[in-house]
Amino acid sequence: MTDTLHAEELGTVAEAAVEGGAVEAGPRRTQRVLIIVPAWNEAESIGSVIAEIEGALPFVDVLVVDDGSTDGTAAVAQQAGAVAVRLPYNLGVGGAMRLGYRYARDHGYDVAIQVDADGQHDPAYVPKLIDALSASSLVIGARFAGEGDYRVRGPRRWAMTMLSWVLSRLARTKLTDTTSGFRACNRELIALFADWYPVEYLGDTVETLVRALRLGYRVSQIPVAMRQRQMGTPSQSPLKAMLYLGRAFLTLFLALVRR
Amino acid sequence: MNLTILTGATALLFLGFIFELVRRRRLREKYAVLWIFVGVIVLGLGLFPTALNHVAIAFGVANGVSLVLFFGVMFLLLVCLHLSWEASRLEDETRVLAEEIALLRLRMDEQSERTEERSAS
């Protein structure tokens, strides 16, 4: 709560300065920025993630959406200085994100940025994401775009290539990492996502992009390097990779034909 | 004759079961109407298995029982589909409730924090 008040004061001060003809302190100062961190049983990493965000970005507020954790994630997040909302049971990333966007809309934030709780997203890129929002409504922090050395192989890679190809066509700009959970959006899309955000796997990334593009919003990306997850590793089983490819096709197809 | 007794008795038991569920308010009316309708048809066909033979032959089906089997499977498929639809709707509704609860909890935490601060100062 104190953080919110702090940011509100900051915002007002900055706006007053601009109105008074003083030198503008950069676009970031006048915008109220919320970092949304969906977290499910991430008590071990959430503390350092929040500390890092607040260290690198003193002008943002951090909202942790505890997605039905049983390990006290919300308490750790509050200790670290974030606002934490606790869902009564696990909804999945999409469910947590809709709640996050709802909070952002209700509290009048101008920019909402999704950052994962496992520490793979580097908050140092956030100012770049915010800057890119001046030309688009949604900005993806993307791997495979020159920065970083993240690699995938097999069906998972085919799925990502297929998604990138189709979505790049739709967006009329190159999108290399459509399943990235590191993304920023502006006020209009916060309002859209507060009411509508799919819970299905891949829906929270791919389908939201398709919807935003079909509604005429601009989507772009900036290259980021992702770090190794602090906890756990992504599964590499070939069966799961095939399943992923199938779901990617299905999600994309449904996103394209849905009303 | 024995078969008629078996199917007729089964249909009667089925109808009785549905009636009991409705009586104990375990079934919403919209479902009760559906299942009572089904029970009545099953009872009729149980008592008179040959009743649909003419209709079946008109459709080019060998006999009434086969026709009933076909419609029965189609009906069950539709019921399953309807239940999936209902489950999806219910999940959407519970999702909204979960969000509301999360926001209310946050508001309560903030309020009690503020009260504590006030009583402390």
Interface residues (C-beta under 8 A of the other chain):
Chain A: M1 V65 V83 A84 V85 R86 L87 P88 Y89 L91 G95 R98 L99 R102 Y103 V199
Chain B: R95 A98 E99 I101 A102 L103 R105 L106 E110 E113 R114
